Amino acid sequence: NISRTVRLGEEKNDRLLSHGKKLTRLSVQSVIKAAVTAKTKPLPINPKSGIYLLLTADDVYVQDFCQNVCGFHYFTFPSIVGYTLPYAWIGNSGKMCPGTCAYPFAVPDYIPGLKPLKSPNGDVGIDGMISVIGHEIAELASNPL
């Protein structure tokens, strides 16, 4: 069943970039594993009605970011994380590719003369992420695995 409600359960921050600034699609799962198995304040494990969003900073590159994707959704492998958990990764394109992943708050170079919309929060990268978060949550709700 798909709920109409989205509720923030918990948050975890990895300010020290424990997995580095360059991630593969597979290593994203290791970041999630670290969050759900952390010694201090681990994220709760909820494979039935939880979804996990991994939001990366504007200096973190994830495989295929800016070329093919601005975010993606998938599920964790039990062999890596210990559970099958639906998740989405969303990148902050503010420095790397705002015209690709933060449209309409930034405009691609190949559309000369088009003016971007004013960023509602004054941060093009974050506002672009909000749009991609909405997209990925919709996909997770309708096609979680």
C-alpha positions in Angstrom: 0.0 0.0 0.0 1.2 3.5 -0.8 0.7 6.0 1.9 -0.1 9.7 1.3 2.2 10.6 4.2 5.9 11.1 4.2 7.4 11.5 7.7 11.0 12.1 8.6 12.1 9.3 10.9 15.8 10.0 11.7 18.8 11.7 10.2 22.5 10.8 10.3 25.4 13.1 9.2 28.7 12.0 7.9 30.7 15.3 8.0 34.0 13.5 7.9 33.1 11.8 4.5 34.1 8.4 5.9 33.7 6.8 2.4 35.5 9.6 0.5 34.3 12.1 -2.0 34.1 9.7 -4.9 31.4 7.0 -4.6 30.3 4.2 -6.9 26.7 3.1 -7.1 27.7 0.1 -5.0 29.7 2.0 -2.4 26.5 4.1 -1.8 25.2 1.0 -0.1 28.2 0.9 2.2 27.3 4.5 3.4 23.8 3.3 4.2 25.2 0.3 6.0 27.4 2.6 8.1 24.4 4.7 9.0 22.2 1.7 10.1 25.0 0.0 12.0 26.6 3.0 13.6 27.6 2.6 17.3 26.1 6.0 18.1 22.6 6.7 17.1 22.2 4.2 14.2 19.3 4.8 11.8 16.4 2.5 12.5 16.0 -0.4 10.2 12.5 -0.5 8.6 12.5 -2.6 5.4 8.6 -2.6 5.1 7.7 1.1 5.3 11.0 3.0 5.5 13.0 4.5 2.7 16.5 5.8 3.1 17.6 9.0 1.3 21.3 9.6 0.9 22.0 13.3 0.2 25.5 14.2 -0.8 27.4 17.5 -0.6 28.3 19.7 -3.6 31.8 18.3 -3.6 30.9 14.6 -3.6 30.8 12.8 -6.9 28.7 9.6 -7.3 29.2 7.4 -10.4 27.3 8.8 -13.4 26.4 12.1 -11.6 25.9 15.0 -14.0 26.3 12.8 -17.1 23.4 10.3 -16.8 21.7 11.0 -13.4 21.0 13.6 -10.8 19.8 10.9 -8.4 18.7 7.3 -8.5 16.7 4.8 -6.4 17.4 1.2 -5.8 17.5 -1.3 -2.9 20.4 -2.5 -0.7 21.8 -6.0 -1.1 21.6 -8.1 2.1 25.2 -9.3 1.4 26.4 -5.7 1.9 23.9 -4.1 4.3 22.3 -7.1 5.9 18.8 -6.2 4.7 16.9 -5.3 1.6 16.2 -1.6 2.1 14.7 0.8 -0.5 16.9 3.9 -0.9 17.6 6.9 -3.1 20.7 8.9 -3.6 20.4 12.6 -4.5 23.4 14.8 -5.4 23.9 18.5 -4.9 24.7 19.8 -8.3 25.5 23.4 -7.2 29.2 23.3 -8.2 29.4 20.4 -10.7 26.4 20.7 -13.0 23.7 23.1 -11.9 22.4 23.5 -15.5 21.9 19.7 -15.7 20.4 18.9 -12.3 19.1 22.1 -10.9 16.9 23.3 -13.8 14.9 25.6 -13.9 17.0 27.4 -11.2 20.0 27.1 -13.5 20.0 26.8 -17.2 22.1 24.4 -19.4 24.8 26.0 -21.5 23.2 24.6 -24.7 20.1 26.9 -24.2 21.5 30.4 -24.8 19.3 33.3 -23.8 17.1 31.4 -21.4 17.0 33.0 -18.0 16.8 30.7 -14.9 14.0 31.0 -12.3 14.9 32.6 -9.0 16.0 29.9 -6.6 13.4 29.9 -3.8 15.9 29.3 -1.0 18.8 31.2 -2.6 20.8 27.9 -3.1 20.5 26.5 -6.6 22.1 23.2 -5.7 19.8 22.6 -2.8 16.7 23.7 -4.6 17.6 21.3 -7.5 18.0 18.5 -4.9 14.5 19.2 -3.6 13.1 18.6 -7.1 15.1 15.3 -7.5 14.0 14.2 -4.0 10.4 14.5 -5.0 11.0 12.6 -8.2 12.9 9.8 -6.4 10.3 9.5 -3.6 7.5 9.1 -6.2 9.5 6.4 -7.9 10.3 4.6 -4.6 6.6 4.7 -3.7 5.5 3.2 -7.0 8.5 1.0 -7.8 10.6 0.4 -4.6 12.5 -2.7 -5.7 
